Amino acid sequence: ISGNTGHGILIDGNANAATTNNTIQGNTIGLNAAASAAIGNPNDGIRIHNGANNTTIGGSSTAARNLIGGNSSDGIEISNASSNRVFGNRIGTNLAGSVAIVNNGAGIAITTGSTANSIGTDLDGNNDALEGNLIVAGASGVRIANAGTSGNTTLLRMQDWIYVDPRGRLVRTRVPFVSGNSVKHRLRVAAV
């Protein structure tokens, strides 16, 4: 899902409560078919917007993983939407997770009055290794912003984050559990 004139995938509730319970799994967004180079979309890779609630992006298996990179804005943006889950994805990397192909904005952005969204967990109470998102970002890894945006949960584990060092190498970092509506250790990463 690459090279479009807007978002790669847009789920727009248009204030319609019936836009719920969608699933986005197993896609390559903003990248070529081999997930080795960018063919970006000019906006977000995925945008969940305007009351589109209870969407699942990714999953706890490699088949459910979305590969999202090379887009002109955020990899994923959740805007004015609630109770969405983002887990098990590779954002800003190639298929192997060894080469950065960043989105120009945040890896994941939660904005504009979004509430009760979860990042890095499927909320089943188990800390499964495949729930983590592997994120390389040209800006913030996870950005939470705007008035009314509250009650969101970001669970970050070691496998959730990598960054690009000044020489362009991918380096894993330890990031502790962060809950609520803040990311205490938001990583700013060098652009590649």
Secondary structure, DSSP 8 states (H G I E B T S, - for coil): --S-SS-SEEEE-TT-TT-B--EE-S-EESB-TTSSSB---SS-SEEEETT-BS-EEE-SSGGG--EE---SS-SEEEES-BS-EEES-EESB-TTS-SB---SS-SEEEETT-BS-EES--SSS---GGGS-EE--SSBSEEE-STT-BS-EE---GGGBEEE-TTS-EEE-----B-SS--TT--B----
